[in-house]
Amino acid sequence: MNNSLYQKKDGSPASSRLISSLERINRKRSNVLRVLTYHRVAELKDSPMLDPRMISATAATFDQQMRYLAKHYQVVSLEKVLDAVEKGTCLPNRAVLITFDDAYCDFTRYAWPILRRYQLPATLFVPTAYPDQSDRAFWWDRLYRAFSFTLQTEVSPTPVGALPLRPSAERRQSLRRLHSYLKTIAHTDAVALVDEICSNLDGCQVPQKSVLSWEELRQLARDGVTLVAHTRTHPILTQLLSPEQVREEVIGSQIDLQREIGQVLPVFCYPSGAHNDTVVNILKQEGFVMAFTTLDGHNDLHRAHLLRLRRTNITQRTSPLIFRIRLLRWATYADAWRHRKSL
């Protein structure tokens, strides 16, 4: 690895030496699992109708990150993690699990070729109502497309007030306000509001395939990618009206995967990380062994709540230095402090 990538702008290797020292401490034997969260590895120009905030990294940045993992960490498959959990054995030291949410199409174009180059396993969380449904899009992508291509200058009225759409900075702020609100209301109400706003804006609503097809997913499974249930329609499970609806989304996605792919692991990923005791108990009743949240941090598998496993979210703001830091054990305490300060 070229350490110059991590030096200060003045050429000083001080920060790199500090991180290297911390990494040596990090090598102490443990049963810690680091889980990285990606959504999309893509180039902005290739998908102008999809929300760019879902791009975790460009292909070049992802290649750099995977090269670093291949050299310095032990990237493990989900099957190996599950086996260690069920047998009570330890993972390899410096174990990392690479995960992708939502099964976006650009996984096969950009991420998977890079992962194969470095011989790294990966897990894909699939919302099973979307494959082969080109007219169905995630609500955040629908809103982005409507806001971006409308000729209107304002969305009004809405439950959060008037939402200005010009200039682009106002449009982005309006989208953030609306997203935050939608995550706090009942799922049926959120769907209805998205439908209403998109219809009123009358923006560019041309369907664009965004999720991998079942045949593409089957091929990925044959190639070694692990496919895991991520609900059917990607609702925020804590905003569903009844436990029965939660159970239908959870078990339905598992049934869909079994039908299309074959044997499926007893593992789940919560959409948007949302979960509570009711949701967790349903997973436990249905025989799930592990489930992934969006809570920051690493997991000591000797002590972790296996149905509330933590992950490290990777975004376009994750610099090479930050990427290295967030893989270190002590970074979990920094994350906990950061979130406590934001409360």
Legacy VTK file of the C-alpha trace (Angstrom):
# vtk DataFile Version 3.0
C-alpha trace
ASCII
DATASET POLYDATA
POINTS 343 float
0.000 0.000 0.000
1.316 3.429 -0.895
1.505 5.243 2.448
1.704 8.574 0.624
-2.054 8.280 0.136
-2.489 8.825 3.854
0.134 11.492 4.519
-0.641 15.077 5.376
-0.706 17.556 2.545
2.712 18.820 3.635
4.144 15.338 3.056
4.507 14.465 6.746
3.887 10.758 7.443
2.877 11.499 11.045
-0.757 10.498 10.694
0.203 7.318 8.840
2.663 6.335 11.599
0.014 6.922 14.242
-2.533 4.756 12.456
0.096 2.045 11.870
0.855 1.977 15.603
-2.836 1.653 16.412
-3.171 -1.127 13.836
-0.422 -3.100 15.589
-2.441 -2.861 18.805
-5.490 -3.890 16.776
-3.886 -7.251 15.888
-4.476 -8.682 19.367
-6.401 -11.949 19.031
-10.155 -11.576 19.479
-13.473 -12.735 18.089
-14.409 -9.387 16.592
-16.365 -9.024 13.372
-16.244 -5.784 11.420
-19.153 -5.407 8.989
-18.943 -2.851 6.184
-22.144 -1.426 4.688
-22.280 -0.367 1.046
-25.296 0.531 -1.055
-23.992 1.385 -4.491
-20.589 1.425 -6.151
-21.257 3.591 -9.169
-20.418 6.622 -11.257
-22.865 9.507 -10.971
-23.115 10.004 -14.735
-24.396 6.455 -15.262
-27.593 6.843 -13.239
-28.942 10.405 -13.319
-32.412 9.263 -12.220
-31.257 7.566 -9.013
-30.555 9.329 -5.736
-26.769 9.951 -5.724
-26.661 9.837 -1.926
-26.955 6.069 -2.183
-23.556 5.874 -3.908
-21.118 4.615 -1.291
-18.024 4.834 -3.488
-16.858 5.202 -7.047
-15.233 2.212 -8.704
-11.751 3.686 -8.208
-12.315 4.332 -4.503
-13.882 0.910 -3.982
-10.921 -0.739 -5.695
-8.559 1.076 -3.323
-10.608 0.016 -0.299
-10.774 -3.639 -1.370
-7.062 -3.715 -2.126
-6.384 -2.485 1.387
-8.712 -5.097 2.931
-7.145 -7.912 0.910
-3.699 -6.948 2.154
-4.389 -6.143 5.801
-7.566 -7.971 6.884
-9.298 -11.329 6.658
-12.454 -10.867 4.597
-14.841 -13.676 5.522
-18.042 -14.981 4.007
-21.352 -14.795 5.834
-21.422 -18.598 5.813
-18.159 -18.642 7.766
-19.521 -16.146 10.284
-22.697 -18.175 10.786
-20.678 -21.366 11.174
-18.492 -19.752 13.840
-21.576 -18.512 15.699
-23.322 -21.873 15.632
-20.196 -23.836 16.660
-18.954 -21.308 19.183
-15.589 -21.017 17.462
-13.522 -17.909 16.766
-13.274 -16.051 13.502
-9.876 -15.296 11.997
-8.158 -12.323 13.535
-9.064 -8.989 11.851
-12.227 -10.475 10.306
-14.309 -8.288 7.969
-17.682 -8.965 6.347
-18.578 -6.941 3.239
-22.296 -6.261 2.763
-24.406 -4.468 0.144
-27.948 -3.277 0.789
-30.813 -3.245 -1.744
-29.327 -5.256 -4.656
-28.821 -2.308 -6.998
-27.950 -3.175 -10.607
-24.545 -1.502 -10.564
-23.267 -4.180 -8.167
-22.595 -6.452 -11.144
-21.056 -3.685 -13.252
-18.636 -2.191 -10.737
-18.456 -3.875 -7.330
-18.479 -7.584 -8.170
-15.637 -7.494 -10.745
-13.443 -5.726 -8.184
-14.374 -8.157 -5.437
-13.565 -11.077 -7.728
-10.220 -9.540 -8.652
-9.179 -9.591 -5.003
-11.032 -12.875 -4.295
-13.193 -11.302 -1.608
-16.608 -12.738 -0.636
-19.612 -10.460 -0.297
-23.198 -10.516 0.964
-26.122 -8.902 -0.848
-29.312 -7.954 1.039
-32.262 -8.329 -1.343
-35.717 -6.661 -1.081
-37.496 -9.421 -2.931
-40.489 -7.502 -4.372
-38.208 -5.512 -6.694
-36.381 -7.990 -8.993
-38.019 -8.198 -12.447
-40.308 -5.271 -11.604
-38.851 -2.467 -13.727
-41.786 -0.171 -12.946
-41.127 -0.393 -9.197
-38.551 1.914 -7.639
-37.470 2.696 -4.098
-39.324 5.669 -2.628
-36.155 7.745 -2.202
-35.242 7.271 -5.868
-38.789 8.159 -6.943
-38.680 11.383 -4.956
-35.224 12.282 -6.245
-36.361 11.794 -9.824
-39.551 13.802 -9.281
-37.754 16.660 -7.545
-34.965 16.741 -10.128
-37.036 16.788 -13.307
-40.107 18.774 -12.345
-40.662 22.238 -13.808
-42.348 23.381 -10.620
-40.468 25.565 -8.162
-42.173 24.423 -4.969
-43.972 21.463 -3.417
-46.911 22.728 -1.410
-48.690 21.984 0.786
-46.945 19.122 2.602
-46.972 17.971 6.248
-43.578 19.660 6.695
-44.598 22.900 4.999
-43.729 24.289 1.581
-40.658 22.673 0.012
-38.738 24.970 -2.385
-37.131 23.307 -5.386
-34.903 26.072 -6.743
-31.971 26.427 -6.630
-30.450 22.946 -6.358
-29.244 23.533 -2.778
-32.828 24.223 -1.713
-34.006 21.122 -3.526
-31.487 18.966 -1.653
-32.510 20.482 1.662
-36.176 19.923 0.852
-35.507 16.294 0.039
-33.691 15.803 3.343
-36.585 17.349 5.274
-39.089 15.143 3.518
-36.979 11.991 3.977
-36.662 12.634 7.701
-40.406 13.068 8.052
-41.302 9.988 6.016
-39.254 7.786 8.348
-41.327 8.878 11.347
-44.835 8.088 10.096
-46.766 4.888 9.462
-45.581 3.029 6.382
-48.957 3.194 4.624
-49.089 6.954 5.173
-45.532 7.359 3.884
-46.300 5.415 0.710
-49.429 7.465 0.090
-47.557 10.733 0.591
-44.769 9.713 -1.810
-47.371 8.743 -4.428
-49.177 12.053 -3.999
-46.055 14.213 -4.216
-44.667 12.385 -7.251
-48.015 12.668 -9.005
-48.356 16.372 -8.224
-44.854 17.195 -9.411
-45.433 15.362 -12.680
-41.679 15.086 -13.093
-39.769 12.542 -15.134
-41.335 9.269 -14.018
-39.967 7.064 -16.780
-39.261 3.659 -15.211
-35.592 2.777 -14.933
-34.426 -0.646 -13.869
-32.509 -0.188 -10.640
-32.559 -3.606 -8.954
-30.966 -6.804 -10.208
-33.233 -9.366 -11.881
-33.780 -12.823 -10.439
-31.651 -14.376 -13.164
-28.825 -11.950 -12.375
-29.179 -12.765 -8.692
-29.127 -16.502 -9.417
-25.930 -16.063 -11.407
-24.349 -14.098 -8.568
-25.333 -16.856 -6.150
-23.682 -19.414 -8.433
-20.584 -17.224 -8.519
-20.377 -17.174 -4.732
-22.281 -14.072 -3.589
-24.410 -14.715 -0.489
-28.002 -13.497 -0.841
-29.934 -12.575 2.296
-33.506 -11.469 3.032
-34.118 -7.714 3.321
-37.977 -7.752 3.455
-40.146 -7.756 0.374
-40.996 -4.075 -0.148
-38.337 -2.391 2.049
-40.660 -0.804 4.634
-39.340 0.618 7.876
-40.450 -2.298 10.005
-41.056 -0.224 13.122
-43.572 1.872 11.165
-45.771 -1.042 10.116
-49.182 -1.181 11.756
-49.080 -4.700 13.191
-46.723 -7.561 14.068
-48.471 -9.603 11.385
-47.331 -7.142 8.711
-43.774 -7.336 10.039
-43.895 -11.118 9.942
-45.247 -11.102 6.382
-42.414 -8.856 5.163
-39.721 -10.847 6.962
-40.893 -14.369 6.169
-42.129 -13.401 2.723
-38.683 -12.262 1.657
-37.142 -15.473 2.972
-39.708 -17.543 1.061
-39.070 -15.561 -2.135
-35.330 -16.165 -1.903
-35.830 -19.880 -1.244
-38.112 -20.140 -4.250
-35.775 -18.284 -6.610
-32.327 -19.160 -5.279
-32.649 -22.312 -3.202
-31.248 -22.753 0.283
-31.064 -19.491 2.233
-29.255 -18.682 5.462
-31.270 -17.794 8.615
-29.993 -14.225 8.443
-31.803 -10.908 7.964
-31.058 -7.228 7.388
-33.386 -4.515 8.746
-34.317 -1.865 6.137
-32.823 1.460 7.259
-31.624 -0.460 10.314
-35.004 0.073 12.007
-35.875 -2.491 14.660
-37.358 -2.780 18.138
-38.097 -5.551 20.603
-41.233 -6.613 18.727
-39.367 -6.952 15.419
-36.443 -8.762 17.041
-38.772 -11.209 18.807
-40.489 -12.040 15.517
-37.127 -12.879 13.956
-36.284 -15.040 16.958
-39.609 -16.876 16.721
-39.060 -17.536 13.017
-35.654 -19.097 13.581
-33.339 -16.342 12.407
-29.874 -16.590 13.942
-28.371 -13.251 12.942
-29.663 -9.855 11.829
-27.912 -6.631 10.859
-28.752 -3.088 11.924
-27.249 0.240 10.873
-25.875 0.925 14.352
-22.226 1.925 14.193
-19.547 -0.309 15.620
-17.878 -3.704 15.581
-19.204 -6.936 17.055
-17.511 -9.098 19.670
-19.285 -12.334 18.827
-18.735 -13.645 22.358
-20.991 -10.889 23.721
-22.904 -9.320 20.816
-26.692 -9.501 20.448
-26.777 -11.583 17.281
-30.096 -10.128 16.127
-28.742 -6.583 16.568
-25.372 -6.739 14.869
-23.587 -3.465 14.169
-22.076 -2.247 10.912
-19.837 0.501 9.577
-21.463 2.574 6.859
-19.207 3.604 3.961
-20.036 6.788 2.075
-18.409 8.988 -0.540
-17.027 11.048 2.348
-15.041 8.076 3.645
-11.469 9.070 2.841
-8.664 6.463 2.743
-7.518 7.539 6.201
-11.029 7.404 7.679
-11.541 3.993 6.077
-8.464 2.682 7.901
-9.451 4.278 11.187
-12.989 2.899 11.200
-11.661 -0.638 10.888
-9.759 -0.281 14.170
-11.187 -1.559 17.461
-10.940 1.755 19.269
-12.955 3.461 16.523
-16.079 1.814 17.960
-15.689 3.880 21.114
-15.263 7.023 19.035
-18.491 6.178 17.185
-20.322 5.662 20.483
-19.050 8.997 21.776
-19.978 10.750 18.523
-23.552 9.459 18.613
-23.938 10.234 22.305
-22.837 13.821 21.670
-25.395 14.168 18.871
-28.341 13.181 21.055
LINES 1 344
343 0 1 2 3 4 5 6 7 8 9 10 11 12 13 14 15 16 17 18 19 20 21 22 23 24 25 26 27 28 29 30 31 32 33 34 35 36 37 38 39 40 41 42 43 44 45 46 47 48 49 50 51 52 53 54 55 56 57 58 59 60 61 62 63 64 65 66 67 68 69 70 71 72 73 74 75 76 77 78 79 80 81 82 83 84 85 86 87 88 89 90 91 92 93 94 95 96 97 98 99 100 101 102 103 104 105 106 107 108 109 110 111 112 113 114 115 116 117 118 119 120 121 122 123 124 125 126 127 128 129 130 131 132 133 134 135 136 137 138 139 140 141 142 143 144 145 146 147 148 149 150 151 152 153 154 155 156 157 158 159 160 161 162 163 164 165 166 167 168 169 170 171 172 173 174 175 176 177 178 179 180 181 182 183 184 185 186 187 188 189 190 191 192 193 194 195 196 197 198 199 200 201 202 203 204 205 206 207 208 209 210 211 212 213 214 215 216 217 218 219 220 221 222 223 224 225 226 227 228 229 230 231 232 233 234 235 236 237 238 239 240 241 242 243 244 245 246 247 248 249 250 251 252 253 254 255 256 257 258 259 260 261 262 263 264 265 266 267 268 269 270 271 272 273 274 275 276 277 278 279 280 281 282 283 284 285 286 287 288 289 290 291 292 293 294 295 296 297 298 299 300 301 302 303 304 305 306 307 308 309 310 311 312 313 314 315 316 317 318 319 320 321 322 323 324 325 326 327 328 329 330 331 332 333 334 335 336 337 338 339 340 341 342
